Amino acid sequence: MSELNIHLHVWRQPGPKAEGKFVHYEVKVTEHASFLEMLDILNEQLIEKGAEPIAFDSDCREGICGTCGFMINGQPHGPQAATTTCQLHMRSFKTGDEIWIEPFRARAFPVLRDLVVDRGSFDRIIGSGGYISVRTGSAPEANSTRVAKGEADMAFDAAACIGCGACVAACPNASASLFTAAKIGHLGLFPQGQPQRERRALAMVVQMDNEGFGSCTNHRECEAACPKEISIAFIARMNRDFMRAKAAERPEKQIAGPG
Protein backbone atom coordinates (compact mmCIF):
# COMPACT_ATOMS: atom_id res chain seq x y z
CA MET A 1 0.00 0.00 0.00
CA SER A 2 1.61 3.23 -1.19
CA GLU A 3 1.63 6.24 1.14
CA LEU A 4 1.55 9.74 -0.30
CA ASN A 5 2.97 12.91 1.20
CA ILE A 6 0.67 15.70 0.02
CA HIS A 7 1.08 19.48 0.34
CA LEU A 8 -2.33 21.12 0.74
CA HIS A 9 -3.20 24.79 0.35
CA VAL A 10 -6.69 25.11 1.82
CA TRP A 11 -8.90 28.20 1.80
CA ARG A 12 -9.75 29.11 5.42
CA GLN A 13 -12.47 31.65 6.10
CA PRO A 14 -14.06 31.73 9.58
CA GLY A 15 -17.30 33.39 8.47
CA PRO A 16 -19.22 34.98 5.59
CA LYS A 17 -17.93 38.50 6.28
CA ALA A 18 -14.43 37.53 7.44
CA GLU A 19 -11.34 37.71 5.27
CA GLY A 20 -10.08 34.40 3.99
CA LYS A 21 -6.67 33.07 3.04
CA PHE A 22 -4.91 29.90 1.91
CA VAL A 23 -3.25 27.91 4.70
CA HIS A 24 -0.59 25.29 4.03
CA TYR A 25 -0.83 21.79 5.50
CA GLU A 26 1.05 18.54 4.98
CA VAL A 27 -0.73 15.23 5.24
CA LYS A 28 0.30 11.61 4.74
CA VAL A 29 -2.38 9.35 3.30
CA THR A 30 -2.72 6.07 1.45
CA GLU A 31 -3.42 6.25 -2.28
CA HIS A 32 -6.58 4.20 -1.68
CA ALA A 33 -8.19 6.92 0.46
CA SER A 34 -10.84 9.13 -1.08
CA PHE A 35 -10.25 12.87 -1.26
CA LEU A 36 -12.73 13.52 1.54
CA GLU A 37 -11.16 10.80 3.68
CA MET A 38 -7.88 12.62 3.23
CA LEU A 39 -9.52 15.78 4.61
CA ASP A 40 -11.00 13.72 7.46
CA ILE A 41 -7.49 12.56 8.39
CA LEU A 42 -6.21 16.13 8.28
CA ASN A 43 -9.11 17.31 10.46
CA GLU A 44 -8.37 14.62 13.04
CA GLN A 45 -4.80 15.90 13.23
CA LEU A 46 -6.00 19.50 13.58
CA ILE A 47 -8.44 18.57 16.36
CA GLU A 48 -5.69 16.71 18.24
CA LYS A 49 -3.62 19.92 18.11
CA GLY A 50 -6.54 22.02 19.34
CA ALA A 51 -6.96 23.77 15.99
CA GLU A 52 -10.18 24.41 14.08
CA PRO A 53 -11.01 21.62 11.61
CA ILE A 54 -11.64 22.49 7.98
CA ALA A 55 -15.34 22.93 7.21
CA PHE A 56 -16.61 21.19 4.09
CA ASP A 57 -19.92 19.69 2.98
CA SER A 58 -20.51 15.96 2.53
CA ASP A 59 -23.33 13.50 2.98
CA CYS A 60 -23.76 10.26 1.02
CA ARG A 61 -20.15 10.07 -0.21
CA GLU A 62 -21.42 7.92 -3.07
CA GLY A 63 -21.63 10.58 -5.79
CA ILE A 64 -25.42 10.86 -5.80
CA CYS A 65 -26.50 13.58 -3.34
CA GLY A 66 -24.66 16.63 -4.69
CA THR A 67 -23.70 17.88 -1.23
CA CYS A 68 -19.93 17.80 -1.64
CA GLY A 69 -18.03 20.03 -4.02
CA PHE A 70 -15.22 22.57 -4.13
CA MET A 71 -12.41 23.62 -6.44
CA ILE A 72 -9.38 21.34 -6.60
CA ASN A 73 -6.45 22.90 -8.45
CA GLY A 74 -8.87 25.23 -10.22
CA GLN A 75 -11.30 22.50 -11.32
CA PRO A 76 -14.71 21.79 -9.79
CA HIS A 77 -14.55 18.32 -8.19
CA GLY A 78 -10.94 17.90 -9.32
CA PRO A 79 -9.08 16.52 -12.34
CA GLN A 80 -11.09 13.37 -13.04
CA ALA A 81 -13.99 13.70 -15.49
CA ALA A 82 -17.52 12.61 -14.52
CA THR A 83 -16.48 12.30 -10.87
CA THR A 84 -17.75 14.04 -7.75
CA THR A 85 -15.35 15.21 -5.05
CA CYS A 86 -16.38 12.35 -2.75
CA GLN A 87 -15.65 9.79 -5.48
CA LEU A 88 -12.21 11.22 -6.28
CA HIS A 89 -9.38 9.10 -4.84
CA MET A 90 -5.85 10.02 -3.89
CA ARG A 91 -4.47 7.63 -6.51
CA SER A 92 -5.22 10.47 -8.95
CA PHE A 93 -2.27 12.30 -7.37
CA LYS A 94 1.34 11.44 -6.60
CA THR A 95 3.53 11.96 -3.58
CA GLY A 96 4.87 15.48 -3.25
CA ASP A 97 1.97 17.03 -5.16
CA GLU A 98 0.70 20.46 -4.17
CA ILE A 99 -3.10 20.67 -4.13
CA TRP A 100 -4.98 23.96 -3.91
CA ILE A 101 -8.50 23.68 -2.45
CA GLU A 102 -11.01 26.53 -2.41
CA PRO A 103 -14.81 26.93 -2.38
CA PHE A 104 -16.99 27.38 -5.45
CA ARG A 105 -16.78 31.04 -6.45
CA ALA A 106 -20.03 32.75 -7.49
CA ARG A 107 -22.01 35.71 -6.22
CA ALA A 108 -25.04 33.45 -5.85
CA PHE A 109 -22.95 30.98 -3.79
CA PRO A 110 -21.74 33.09 -0.84
CA VAL A 111 -19.06 31.47 1.30
CA LEU A 112 -20.31 30.48 4.76
CA ARG A 113 -17.09 29.05 6.17
CA ASP A 114 -13.91 27.59 4.65
CA LEU A 115 -15.07 25.36 1.76
CA VAL A 116 -18.80 25.59 2.52
CA VAL A 117 -21.00 27.79 0.34
CA ASP A 118 -24.70 28.59 0.52
CA ARG A 119 -26.42 26.92 -2.45
CA GLY A 120 -29.90 27.89 -1.31
CA SER A 121 -30.31 29.76 -4.59
CA PHE A 122 -30.75 26.37 -6.28
CA ASP A 123 -33.57 25.51 -3.87
CA ARG A 124 -35.32 28.77 -4.66
CA ILE A 125 -35.09 28.08 -8.41
CA ILE A 126 -36.72 24.69 -7.83
CA GLY A 127 -39.34 26.28 -5.58
CA SER A 128 -40.31 28.74 -8.30
CA GLY A 129 -41.54 26.02 -10.65
CA GLY A 130 -39.58 22.78 -10.56
CA TYR A 131 -42.53 20.53 -9.89
CA ILE A 132 -45.84 19.35 -11.39
CA SER A 133 -48.89 20.67 -9.55
CA VAL A 134 -51.72 19.91 -11.98
CA ARG A 135 -54.20 17.23 -10.93
CA THR A 136 -53.22 13.90 -12.45
CA GLY A 137 -55.80 11.74 -10.71
CA SER A 138 -55.02 8.33 -9.24
CA ALA A 139 -52.00 6.36 -10.36
CA PRO A 140 -52.67 5.19 -13.95
CA GLU A 141 -51.86 1.77 -15.32
CA ALA A 142 -48.15 1.78 -16.19
CA ASN A 143 -48.58 1.28 -19.93
CA SER A 144 -51.59 3.55 -20.46
CA THR A 145 -49.48 6.64 -21.23
CA ARG A 146 -46.90 6.04 -23.89
CA VAL A 147 -43.57 7.84 -23.77
CA ALA A 148 -41.18 7.56 -26.69
CA LYS A 149 -37.90 5.92 -25.74
CA GLY A 150 -35.86 8.87 -26.98
CA GLU A 151 -37.75 11.30 -24.78
CA ALA A 152 -37.65 8.93 -21.82
CA ASP A 153 -33.89 8.57 -22.16
CA MET A 154 -33.45 12.35 -22.38
CA ALA A 155 -35.62 12.86 -19.30
CA PHE A 156 -33.53 10.41 -17.30
CA ASP A 157 -30.34 12.13 -18.49
CA ALA A 158 -31.65 15.46 -17.21
CA ALA A 159 -32.93 13.95 -13.97
CA ALA A 160 -29.38 12.74 -13.23
CA CYS A 161 -28.50 16.31 -12.16
CA ILE A 162 -27.54 16.25 -8.48
CA GLY A 163 -27.45 20.04 -8.01
CA CYS A 164 -23.83 20.12 -6.87
CA GLY A 165 -23.09 23.52 -8.45
CA ALA A 166 -20.02 22.49 -10.43
CA CYS A 167 -21.57 23.96 -13.59
CA VAL A 168 -21.79 27.37 -11.91
CA ALA A 169 -18.25 27.20 -10.55
CA ALA A 170 -16.81 26.21 -13.95
CA CYS A 171 -18.64 28.87 -15.96
CA PRO A 172 -16.72 32.15 -16.43
CA ASN A 173 -20.08 33.93 -16.08
CA ALA A 174 -21.19 31.87 -13.06
CA SER A 175 -24.29 30.84 -14.98
CA ALA A 176 -26.76 28.32 -13.58
CA SER A 177 -28.23 27.60 -17.00
CA LEU A 178 -27.25 23.93 -17.10
CA PHE A 179 -28.72 23.21 -13.67
CA THR A 180 -31.93 25.11 -14.41
CA ALA A 181 -32.27 23.58 -17.87
CA ALA A 182 -31.86 20.06 -16.50
CA LYS A 183 -34.56 20.63 -13.89
CA ILE A 184 -36.89 22.12 -16.50
CA GLY A 185 -36.04 19.47 -19.07
CA HIS A 186 -36.75 16.31 -17.13
CA LEU A 187 -40.26 17.51 -16.23
CA GLY A 188 -41.03 18.95 -19.67
CA LEU A 189 -40.26 15.74 -21.52
CA PHE A 190 -43.08 13.73 -19.97
CA PRO A 191 -46.80 14.08 -20.78
CA GLN A 192 -47.63 15.02 -17.18
CA GLY A 193 -45.31 18.01 -17.41
CA GLN A 194 -46.72 19.46 -20.62
CA PRO A 195 -49.55 21.65 -19.21
CA GLN A 196 -47.07 23.78 -17.22
CA ARG A 197 -44.07 23.40 -19.51
CA GLU A 198 -43.71 26.96 -20.79
CA ARG A 199 -44.81 28.69 -17.60
CA ARG A 200 -42.38 26.49 -15.68
CA ALA A 201 -39.50 27.61 -17.90
CA LEU A 202 -40.50 31.26 -17.54
CA ALA A 203 -40.75 31.13 -13.76
CA MET A 204 -37.51 29.25 -13.21
CA VAL A 205 -35.43 31.34 -15.62
CA VAL A 206 -36.72 34.56 -14.02
CA GLN A 207 -35.82 33.21 -10.57
CA MET A 208 -32.38 32.16 -11.83
CA ASP A 209 -31.75 35.72 -13.01
CA ASN A 210 -33.07 37.18 -9.76
CA GLU A 211 -30.57 35.05 -7.80
CA GLY A 212 -27.67 36.84 -9.49
CA PHE A 213 -26.36 34.09 -11.74
CA GLY A 214 -24.70 35.16 -14.97
CA SER A 215 -25.84 34.51 -18.52
CA CYS A 216 -24.85 31.55 -20.67
CA THR A 217 -22.46 32.41 -23.50
CA ASN A 218 -21.81 28.85 -24.67
CA HIS A 219 -18.34 28.27 -23.22
CA ARG A 220 -19.42 24.67 -22.49
CA GLU A 221 -17.33 24.59 -19.32
CA CYS A 222 -20.48 23.56 -17.44
CA GLU A 223 -20.87 20.46 -19.56
CA ALA A 224 -17.19 19.54 -19.09
CA ALA A 225 -17.36 19.97 -15.31
CA CYS A 226 -20.69 18.22 -14.74
CA PRO A 227 -20.08 14.95 -12.85
CA LYS A 228 -23.19 13.50 -14.52
CA GLU A 229 -22.14 14.69 -18.02
CA ILE A 230 -25.41 16.52 -18.70
CA SER A 231 -25.49 18.02 -22.19
CA ILE A 232 -25.88 21.73 -22.96
CA ALA A 233 -28.57 20.63 -25.43
CA PHE A 234 -30.93 21.08 -22.46
CA ILE A 235 -30.02 24.77 -22.33
CA ALA A 236 -31.16 25.19 -25.93
CA ARG A 237 -34.40 23.42 -25.06
CA MET A 238 -34.90 25.69 -22.03
CA ASN A 239 -34.32 28.79 -24.14
CA ARG A 240 -36.93 27.67 -26.67
CA ASP A 241 -39.50 27.07 -23.94
CA PHE A 242 -38.69 30.42 -22.35
CA MET A 243 -39.06 32.33 -25.62
CA ARG A 244 -42.39 30.65 -26.36
CA ALA A 245 -43.60 31.57 -22.88
CA LYS A 246 -42.54 35.19 -23.31
CA ALA A 247 -44.21 35.40 -26.71
CA ALA A 248 -47.51 34.18 -25.28
CA GLU A 249 -47.08 35.70 -21.83
CA ARG A 250 -50.22 35.53 -19.73
CA PRO A 251 -51.12 37.65 -16.69
CA GLU A 252 -49.96 34.96 -14.28
CA LYS A 253 -46.17 35.17 -13.94
CA GLN A 254 -45.68 32.12 -11.76
CA ILE A 255 -47.18 28.66 -11.92
CA ALA A 256 -49.53 27.68 -9.15
CA GLY A 257 -47.85 26.23 -6.07
CA PRO A 258 -48.37 22.64 -4.96
CA GLY A 259 -51.56 21.85 -3.11
Residue, then its C-alpha position, 0 to 999 in steps of 0.5 A: m500500500s503506497e503512502l503519499n505525502i501531500h502538500l495542501h493549500v486550503w482556503r480558510q475563512p471563519g465566516p461569511k464576512a471575514e477575510g479568507k486566506f490559503v493555509h498550508y498543510e502537509v498530510k500523509v495518506t494512502e493512495h486508496a483513500s478518497f479525497l474527503e477521507m484525506l480531509d478527514i485525516l487532516n481534520e483529526q490531526l488538527i483537532e488533536k492539536g486544538a486547531e479548528p477543523i476544515a469545514f466542508d460539505s458531505d453527505c452520502r459520499e457515493g456521488i449521488c446527493g450533490t452535497c460535496g463540491f469545491m475547487i481542486n487545483g482550479q477545477p470543480h470536483g478535481p481533475q477526473a472527469a464525470t467524478t464528484t469530489c467524494q468519489l475522487h481518490m488520492r491515486s489520482f495524485k502522486t507523492g509530493d503534489e501540491i493541491w490547492i483547495e477553495p470553495f466554489r466562487a459565485r455571487a449566488f454561492p456566498v461562502l459560509r465558512d472555509l469550503v462551505v458555500d450557501r447553495g440555497s439559490f438552487d432551492r429557490i429556483i426549484g421552488s419557483g416552478g420545478y414541480i408538477s402541480v396539476r391534478t393527475g388523478s389516481a395512479p394510472e396503469a403503467n402502460s396507459t401513457r406512452v412515452a417515446k424511448g428517446e424522450a424517456d432517455m433524455a428525461f432520465d439524463a436530465a434527472a441525473c442532475i444532483g445540483c452540486g453547483a459544479c456547472v456554476a463554478a466552472c462557468p466564467n459567467a457563473s451561470a446556472s443555465l445547465f442546472t436550471a435547464a436540467k430541472i426544467g427538461h426532465l419535467g417537460l419531456f413527460p406528458q404530465g409536465q406538458p400543461q405547465r411546460e412553458r410557464r415552468a420555464l419562464a418562472m424558473v429562468v426569471q428566478m435564476d436571473n433574480e438570484g444573481f447568476g450570470s448569462c450563458t455564453n456557450h463556453r461549455e465549461c459547465e458540460a465539461a465539469c458536470p459529474k453526470e455529463i449533462s449536455i448543454a442541449f438542455i439549455a437550448r431546449m430551455n431557451r426555446d421554452f422560455m421564448r415561447a412563454k414570453a411570446a404568449e405571456r399571460p397575466e400569471k407570472q408564476i405557476a400555481g404552487p403545490g396543493 
